[in-house]
């Protein structure tokens, strides 16, 4: 090759190296914002921060900015993904069932607070959050408050349910306020702009020491000693449920509460018994689960069982009502009971769902004779827009049981024997189609082996 050709080849090689170098710099530059964002939003387990009362869901995204007092700090929250914010004088665990753009401002003079906020809106939203140690202009100063005001302003008139939580440390409050705080009288209150007064809302202190309030609107909130809050009993004397309660079960006894977006944490493999005003449920999950519960106040009391075998941590939204959701048909001869189970991810699950059947009570409630032998679980098939009956059975403790591999809206109705239950699942929770495919595959494999042996012998 001539010298000119060699020179040309070297020039090309150097040009390729230069292009490769430039491309590498561009890739690193474009990836830099991702690394910065990742450093700000740490996954659980990273960082050396103390845990919060009640624990943090494993799938929570953590924003650890303990050296920052937020001033219109903007954060994007993904639907169904818990987020833990740690600022200089505020720690908050938040969950929203829709995508949410959050703007946070905290008054530097507010003493550190540990908060919880769960929101179930009907659409995506932008939420402006402000914390202060005194009310805004035009709002009255309340007596015996905790010197803490929480402004929550959505960007639109949304339909929503929300749960507000504030951790109560009585020793710290006594020192901060220089008086003895009566924790049993602490109550959430919101500012009613129309009446120009603070309105107390039913509140209670949960097992983790949070003062909890369920509401359907967002405005300015505060906490004061008002005499309307009630503590959940620590050692209750409640009758046992049919079939009994496991000895290691954690019990949440809130029989004076109708849950409205109630956030509960279920630890992997740890049975939990929930007792609300009109719903009792024994639940178990093989993975950590954040449970958001809402029960229609008009629903007659029900006793349920829910076992979930999931392949990952999950957030489960449960809604119970006496009528189907919009777009779902009213099934005939139901028990006037619908339960919606919506996970936040497409998790692979095996589920057992149970409802206790008391025929005498059902006959009185529905004003008809219920044929318990015809009761069947049914789920709403969105594709076919109809209720699909699924094979069910009555166990020895009087529960109507279904095993399935998906979560959706379920109900129970009397289905005559002429209606064929869906082969959706078999008793163990495995789809019957999988069994058919496995059998066919096994037969084909045997045929293939026999054919190979036959060919070899006849060569």
FENKALIN-V470032 format. One record per backbone hydrogen bond with DSSP energy under -1.0 kcal/mol. NH is the residue of the N-H (numbers start at 1). CO is the residue of the C=O. E is the energy in kcal/mol with one decimal. If there is no record, write none. Layout:
NH;CO;E
NH;CO;E
This chain:
6;2;-2.3
7;3;-2.5
8;4;-2.2
9;5;-2.3
10;6;-2.4
11;7;-2.1
12;8;-2.2
13;9;-2.5
14;10;-2.7
15;11;-2.3
16;12;-2.4
17;13;-2.4
18;14;-2.5
19;15;-2.5
20;16;-2.7
21;17;-2.6
22;18;-2.6
23;19;-2.8
24;20;-2.2
25;21;-2.0
26;22;-2.3
27;23;-2.3
28;24;-2.4
29;25;-2.5
30;26;-2.4
31;27;-1.8
32;28;-1.2
35;31;-1.9
36;32;-2.3
37;33;-2.7
38;34;-2.5
39;35;-2.1
40;36;-1.4
41;37;-2.4
42;62;-2.5
46;43;-1.9
55;52;-2.6
60;57;-1.8
61;82;-2.5
62;42;-3.1
63;84;-3.2
65;86;-2.8
68;65;-2.2
73;104;-2.7
75;102;-2.3
77;100;-3.2
80;96;-3.4
81;78;-2.0
83;94;-2.8
84;61;-3.1
85;92;-3.2
86;63;-2.7
87;90;-3.4
88;68;-2.9
91;113;-2.7
92;85;-2.6
93;115;-1.9
94;83;-3.1
95;117;-2.2
97;119;-1.9
100;77;-2.3
101;125;-2.3
102;75;-3.1
103;127;-2.7
104;73;-2.3
105;129;-2.3
106;70;-2.4
107;131;-2.1
110;107;-2.0
113;89;-1.0
115;91;-3.5
116;165;-2.1
117;93;-2.4
118;163;-2.1
119;95;-2.5
120;161;-3.0
122;159;-1.4
125;99;-1.8
127;101;-2.8
128;153;-2.6
129;103;-3.5
130;151;-2.2
131;105;-1.9
132;149;-2.4
139;136;-2.2
146;223;-1.5
149;132;-2.6
150;221;-3.3
151;130;-3.5
152;219;-2.3
153;128;-2.6
155;126;-1.6
158;156;-1.4
161;120;-1.2
162;215;-3.0
163;118;-2.5
164;213;-2.6
165;116;-2.3
166;211;-1.5
167;114;-2.8
168;209;-2.9
173;169;-2.4
174;170;-2.5
175;171;-1.7
176;172;-2.7
177;173;-2.9
178;174;-1.0
179;174;-1.0
183;181;-1.1
185;182;-1.9
186;183;-1.1
187;224;-2.4
189;222;-2.5
190;199;-2.1
191;220;-2.2
192;197;-3.0
196;192;-1.7
197;192;-1.4
199;190;-3.1
201;188;-2.7
204;212;-1.6
205;230;-1.2
206;210;-2.6
209;206;-1.8
211;166;-3.2
212;204;-3.4
213;164;-2.0
215;162;-2.6
221;150;-2.8
222;189;-2.4
224;187;-2.0
225;144;-2.2
226;185;-3.7
227;185;-1.6
230;203;-1.3
232;205;-1.7
244;241;-2.7
249;246;-1.7
250;271;-2.7
252;273;-2.9
254;275;-3.0
257;254;-2.3
262;293;-2.6
264;291;-3.2
266;289;-3.2
269;285;-3.4
270;267;-2.1
272;283;-2.8
273;250;-3.1
274;281;-3.1
275;252;-2.8
276;279;-3.2
277;257;-2.7
280;302;-2.7
281;274;-2.4
282;304;-1.8
283;272;-3.1
284;306;-2.2
286;308;-1.9
289;266;-2.9
290;314;-2.3
291;264;-3.3
292;316;-2.8
293;262;-2.8
294;318;-2.3
295;259;-2.5
296;320;-2.7
299;296;-1.8
302;278;-1.0
304;280;-3.3
305;354;-2.1
306;282;-2.5
307;352;-2.4
308;284;-2.5
309;350;-2.8
311;348;-1.1
314;288;-1.7
316;290;-2.8
317;342;-2.6
318;292;-3.2
319;340;-2.1
320;294;-2.3
321;338;-2.3
328;325;-2.2
335;412;-1.6
338;321;-2.6
339;410;-2.6
340;319;-3.5
341;408;-2.3
342;317;-2.5
344;315;-1.6
347;345;-1.9
350;309;-1.6
351;404;-3.1
352;307;-2.4
353;402;-2.3
354;305;-2.7
355;400;-1.4
356;303;-2.7
357;398;-2.9
362;358;-2.4
363;359;-2.6
364;360;-1.7
365;361;-2.7
366;362;-3.0
367;363;-1.0
368;363;-1.0
372;370;-1.1
374;371;-1.8
375;372;-1.2
376;413;-2.5
378;411;-2.7
379;388;-2.0
380;409;-2.1
381;386;-2.8
385;381;-1.6
386;381;-1.2
388;379;-2.8
390;377;-2.6
391;422;-1.0
393;401;-1.7
395;399;-2.6
398;395;-1.6
400;355;-2.8
401;393;-3.3
402;353;-1.8
404;351;-2.7
410;339;-2.8
411;378;-2.4
413;376;-2.1
414;333;-2.4
415;374;-3.2
419;416;-1.7
422;389;-4.0
426;430;-1.4
429;426;-2.5
436;432;-2.0
437;433;-2.6
438;434;-2.4
439;435;-2.5
440;436;-2.4
441;437;-2.5
442;438;-2.3
443;439;-2.3
444;440;-2.4
445;441;-2.3
446;442;-2.2
447;443;-2.4
448;444;-2.4
449;445;-2.2
450;446;-2.5
451;447;-2.3
452;448;-2.2
453;449;-2.3
454;450;-2.4
455;451;-2.4
456;452;-2.3
457;453;-2.1
458;454;-1.5
459;456;-1.0
